Amino acid sequence: MKNSILIDLDTEREDSIRLTKPEDLAEKIKNETDAKSMVMEDLTTICNALGTLIKMGNDSDFFDGKVIAKMCINYLEENFLQKD
């Protein structure tokens, strides 16, 4: 599998985070099923990239990878999971 995602952060814009894809990958979207599949592939790619960054930082003794992984999980839970 090949996947590319550009994550662009600019806090001076109204939409501070933009996710874009190369045109050749974006053009593969023909219907809702394709779109759902691409979103899942993108999430998997981003999670793998995040895990790689955490491992690199941990292996280089920049930080404790377990603490950073927990920080990321907490952020997602607090911002995207509905509370009962």
GROMACS elastic network, one bead per residue, 0.5 to 0.9 nm:
[ bonds ]
;  ai    aj funct       b0    kb
    3    21     6  0.87124   500
    3    25     6  0.78353   500
    3    41     6  0.76424   500
    3    42     6  0.73466   500
    3    45     6  0.72396   500
    4    20     6  0.86467   500
    4    21     6  0.61491   500
    4    22     6  0.69970   500
    4    25     6  0.78851   500
    4    42     6  0.80479   500
    4    45     6  0.82459   500
    5    19     6  0.66343   500
    5    20     6  0.58594   500
    5    21     6  0.50515   500
    5    22     6  0.75819   500
    5    42     6  0.71432   500
    5    45     6  0.82420   500
    5    46     6  0.81932   500
    6    18     6  0.79059   500
    6    19     6  0.56119   500
    6    20     6  0.51795   500
    6    21     6  0.61727   500
    6    22     6  0.83415   500
    7    17     6  0.70176   500
    7    18     6  0.59540   500
    7    20     6  0.68341   500
    8    16     6  0.79130   500
    8    17     6  0.56429   500
    8    18     6  0.51086   500
    8    19     6  0.64118   500
    8    20     6  0.81260   500
    9    13     6  0.87087   500
    9    15     6  0.88533   500
    9    16     6  0.55763   500
    9    18     6  0.66045   500
    9    19     6  0.89865   500
   10    13     6  0.57657   500
   10    14     6  0.87309   500
   10    15     6  0.80820   500
   10    17     6  0.65102   500
   10    18     6  0.85110   500
   11    14     6  0.75772   500
   11    15     6  0.79964   500
   11    17     6  0.77897   500
   12    15     6  0.85906   500
   12    16     6  0.67835   500
   13    16     6  0.50161   500
   13    17     6  0.83747   500
   14    17     6  0.88568   500
   15    18     6  0.69662   500
   20    23     6  0.89248   500
   20    26     6  0.85711   500
   21    24     6  0.81759   500
   21    25     6  0.64275   500
   21    26     6  0.59617   500
   22    25     6  0.55671   500
   22    26     6  0.62883   500
   22    27     6  0.86959   500
   23    27     6  0.58918   500
   23    28     6  0.87997   500
   24    27     6  0.53274   500
   24    28     6  0.70001   500
   25    28     6  0.55698   500
   25    29     6  0.79538   500
   26    29     6  0.60368   500
   26    38     6  0.88881   500
   27    30     6  0.76030   500
   28    34     6  0.75366   500
   28    35     6  0.87790   500
   29    32     6  0.78502   500
   29    33     6  0.85014   500
   29    34     6  0.53163   500
   29    35     6  0.57472   500
   29    38     6  0.79768   500
   30    33     6  0.82010   500
   30    34     6  0.62278   500
   30    35     6  0.76726   500
   31    34     6  0.53901   500
   31    35     6  0.63753   500
   31    36     6  0.88623   500
   32    36     6  0.61431   500
   32    37     6  0.85373   500
   33    36     6  0.51916   500
   33    37     6  0.61779   500
   33    38     6  0.86250   500
   34    37     6  0.50955   500
   34    38     6  0.61356   500
   34    39     6  0.86641   500
   35    38     6  0.51253   500
   35    39     6  0.62177   500
   35    40     6  0.87107   500
   36    39     6  0.51781   500
   36    40     6  0.63210   500
   36    41     6  0.86663   500
   37    40     6  0.52326   500
   37    41     6  0.62153   500
   37    42     6  0.85997   500
   38    42     6  0.59992   500
   38    43     6  0.85411   500
   39    43     6  0.61338   500
   39    44     6  0.85798   500
   40    43     6  0.50801   500
   40    44     6  0.61854   500
   40    45     6  0.85733   500
   41    44     6  0.50850   500
   41    45     6  0.61259   500
   41    46     6  0.86399   500
   42    46     6  0.61098   500
   42    47     6  0.85220   500
   43    46     6  0.51258   500
   43    47     6  0.60673   500
   43    48     6  0.85105   500
   44    47     6  0.51409   500
   44    48     6  0.61016   500
   44    49     6  0.85429   500
   45    48     6  0.51393   500
   45    49     6  0.61068   500
   45    50     6  0.85660   500
   46    49     6  0.50140   500
   46    50     6  0.60393   500
   46    51     6  0.85122   500
   47    50     6  0.50649   500
   47    51     6  0.61157   500
   47    52     6  0.85697   500
   48    51     6  0.50768   500
   48    52     6  0.61759   500
   48    53     6  0.87149   500
   49    52     6  0.50135   500
   49    53     6  0.62510   500
   49    54     6  0.86547   500
   50    53     6  0.51115   500
   50    54     6  0.61988   500
   50    55     6  0.85936   500
   50    69     6  0.89381   500
   51    54     6  0.51057   500
   51    55     6  0.61101   500
   51    56     6  0.85716   500
   51    69     6  0.80003   500
   52    55     6  0.51053   500
   52    56     6  0.60913   500
   52    57     6  0.85875   500
   53    56     6  0.51212   500
   53    57     6  0.61558   500
   53    58     6  0.84925   500
   54    57     6  0.51974   500
   54    58     6  0.60372   500
   54    59     6  0.84847   500
   54    63     6  0.85743   500
   54    64     6  0.86392   500
   54    65     6  0.55980   500
   54    66     6  0.85415   500
   54    68     6  0.69916   500
   54    69     6  0.70412   500
   55    58     6  0.50161   500
   55    59     6  0.58814   500
   55    60     6  0.84077   500
   55    65     6  0.63760   500
   56    59     6  0.51246   500
   56    60     6  0.60777   500
   56    61     6  0.85530   500
   56    62     6  0.85268   500
   56    65     6  0.87268   500
   57    60     6  0.51623   500
   57    61     6  0.61672   500
   57    62     6  0.50518   500
   57    63     6  0.60690   500
   57    64     6  0.78849   500
   57    65     6  0.69727   500
   58    61     6  0.50302   500
   58    62     6  0.59221   500
   58    63     6  0.54002   500
   58    64     6  0.54797   500
   58    66     6  0.83598   500
   58    68     6  0.89610   500
   59    62     6  0.76948   500
   59    63     6  0.85798   500
   59    64     6  0.88612   500
   59    65     6  0.82717   500
   60    63     6  0.79640   500
   61    64     6  0.71146   500
   61    65     6  0.88088   500
   62    65     6  0.87559   500
   63    66     6  0.87737   500
   63    67     6  0.79057   500
   63    68     6  0.75112   500
   64    67     6  0.54376   500
   64    68     6  0.65036   500
   64    69     6  0.87568   500
   65    68     6  0.51014   500
   65    69     6  0.59616   500
   65    70     6  0.84667   500
   66    69     6  0.51190   500
   66    70     6  0.61149   500
   66    71     6  0.85343   500
   67    70     6  0.51793   500
   67    71     6  0.61462   500
   67    72     6  0.87657   500
   68    72     6  0.62700   500
   68    73     6  0.86692   500
   69    72     6  0.51641   500
   69    73     6  0.62799   500
   69    74     6  0.86099   500
   70    73     6  0.50284   500
   70    74     6  0.59976   500
   70    75     6  0.84862   500
   71    74     6  0.51175   500
   71    75     6  0.61506   500
   71    76     6  0.87630   500
   72    75     6  0.50984   500
   72    76     6  0.63588   500
   72    77     6  0.86778   500
   73    76     6  0.52265   500
   73    77     6  0.61496   500
   73    78     6  0.85541   500
   74    77     6  0.50770   500
   74    78     6  0.59480   500
   74    79     6  0.83986   500
   75    78     6  0.52477   500
   75    79     6  0.59996   500
   75    80     6  0.82177   500
   76    79     6  0.52798   500
   76    80     6  0.55705   500
   76    81     6  0.72356   500
   77    80     6  0.56026   500
   77    81     6  0.50925   500
   77    82     6  0.82297   500
   78    81     6  0.62903   500
   78    82     6  0.81434   500
   78    83     6  0.85401   500
   79    82     6  0.81869   500
